[in-house]
Amino acid sequence: MFMFFIEIGLIILVWRSGWKWRALIPIGFLILIAFSMGFGVGYTGSGGDLYDINIVLESVTILVLFIMLISKRSGVKDDTVR
């Protein structure tokens, strides 16, 4: 749950740094992959534990958002008024 709050904070920062709606793409992929894995486990009835892979997916999402935050968005001027 703590990683989710980190992701929300990073999404807000990335949005404000000029990425706008593109800041939501990493979390969208995370949700799509997580629901697909959960559906697959539920459909097969294996009852597998997805905790470990979830930690990896969350970490990759945070890494992508951080890279987006430190990289400049092309076409965005530094002297824009917020």
Sine and cosine of phi, psi and omega as CSV:
sin_phi,cos_phi,sin_psi,cos_psi,sin_omega,cos_omega
0.00,0.00,-0.56,0.83,0.00,-1.00
-0.90,0.44,-0.62,0.79,0.00,-1.00
-0.91,0.41,-0.52,0.86,0.03,-1.00
-0.90,0.44,-0.66,0.75,0.03,-1.00
-0.91,0.41,-0.60,0.80,0.08,-1.00
-0.89,0.46,-0.68,0.73,0.01,-1.00
-0.89,0.45,-0.68,0.74,0.01,-1.00
-0.89,0.46,-0.70,0.71,0.04,-1.00
-0.88,0.47,-0.67,0.74,0.03,-1.00
-0.92,0.39,-0.61,0.79,0.04,-1.00
-0.88,0.48,-0.68,0.74,0.02,-1.00
-0.89,0.46,-0.70,0.71,0.00,-1.00
-0.91,0.41,-0.67,0.74,0.01,-1.00
-0.92,0.40,-0.64,0.77,0.03,-1.00
-0.86,0.51,-0.72,0.69,-0.02,-1.00
-0.95,0.32,-0.36,0.93,0.00,-1.00
-0.99,0.13,0.03,1.00,0.12,-0.99
0.90,-0.44,-0.07,1.00,-0.04,-1.00
-0.99,0.17,-0.34,0.94,0.01,-1.00
0.78,0.62,-0.77,-0.64,-0.11,-0.99
-0.91,0.41,-0.32,0.95,0.01,-1.00
-0.93,0.38,-0.30,0.95,0.04,-1.00
-0.92,0.39,-0.32,0.95,-0.02,-1.00
-1.00,0.03,-0.18,0.98,-0.05,-1.00
-0.89,0.46,-0.75,0.67,-0.01,-1.00
-0.86,0.51,-0.67,0.74,0.00,-1.00
-0.94,0.34,-0.51,0.86,0.07,-1.00
-0.90,0.43,-0.69,0.72,0.05,-1.00
-0.91,0.42,-0.63,0.78,0.03,-1.00
-0.87,0.50,-0.73,0.68,-0.01,-1.00
-0.91,0.43,-0.67,0.75,0.01,-1.00
-0.88,0.47,-0.71,0.70,0.00,-1.00
-0.92,0.39,-0.68,0.73,-0.02,-1.00
-0.90,0.44,-0.69,0.72,0.03,-1.00
-0.91,0.41,-0.60,0.80,0.03,-1.00
-0.90,0.43,-0.68,0.74,0.02,-1.00
-0.92,0.40,-0.67,0.74,0.03,-1.00
-0.89,0.45,-0.64,0.77,0.05,-1.00
-0.90,0.43,-0.67,0.74,0.01,-1.00
-0.90,0.45,-0.66,0.75,0.03,-1.00
-0.92,0.38,-0.67,0.74,0.01,-1.00
-0.92,0.39,-0.61,0.79,-0.02,-1.00
-0.93,0.37,-0.65,0.76,0.00,-1.00
-0.98,0.18,-0.32,0.95,0.02,-1.00
0.97,0.25,0.30,0.95,-0.07,-1.00
-0.97,0.23,-0.42,0.91,0.02,-1.00
0.91,0.42,0.51,0.86,-0.03,-1.00
-0.93,0.36,0.39,-0.92,0.01,-1.00
-1.00,-0.07,0.85,-0.53,-0.05,-1.00
-0.98,-0.22,0.26,0.97,-0.08,-1.00
-0.89,0.46,-0.71,0.70,-0.06,-1.00
-0.90,0.43,-0.72,0.70,0.00,-1.00
-0.93,0.36,-0.49,0.87,0.04,-1.00
-0.92,0.40,-0.63,0.77,0.04,-1.00
-0.89,0.46,-0.65,0.76,0.02,-1.00
-0.91,0.42,-0.70,0.71,0.00,-1.00
-0.90,0.45,-0.67,0.74,0.03,-1.00
-0.90,0.44,-0.67,0.75,0.00,-1.00
-0.91,0.43,-0.66,0.75,0.03,-1.00
-0.90,0.44,-0.66,0.75,0.02,-1.00
-0.89,0.46,-0.69,0.72,0.04,-1.00
-0.90,0.44,-0.64,0.77,0.03,-1.00
-0.89,0.45,-0.69,0.72,0.02,-1.00
-0.89,0.45,-0.69,0.72,0.02,-1.00
-0.90,0.43,-0.62,0.79,0.03,-1.00
-0.92,0.39,-0.65,0.76,0.05,-1.00
-0.89,0.45,-0.66,0.75,0.06,-1.00
-0.88,0.47,-0.59,0.81,-0.03,-1.00
-0.93,0.37,-0.67,0.74,-0.07,-1.00
-0.99,0.10,-0.28,0.96,0.02,-1.00
-1.00,0.00,0.50,-0.86,0.01,-1.00
-0.99,0.14,0.64,-0.77,0.10,-0.99
-0.99,0.10,0.81,-0.59,-0.01,-1.00
-0.92,0.38,0.67,-0.74,0.00,-1.00
1.00,-0.01,-0.03,1.00,0.00,-1.00
-0.98,-0.21,0.81,-0.59,-0.01,-1.00
-0.99,0.12,0.50,-0.86,0.01,-1.00
-0.96,0.29,-0.42,0.91,-0.09,-1.00
-0.99,-0.13,0.46,0.89,0.02,-1.00
-0.95,0.30,0.57,-0.82,0.00,-1.00
-1.00,-0.05,0.76,-0.65,-0.02,-1.00
-0.98,-0.18,0.00,0.00,0.00,0.00
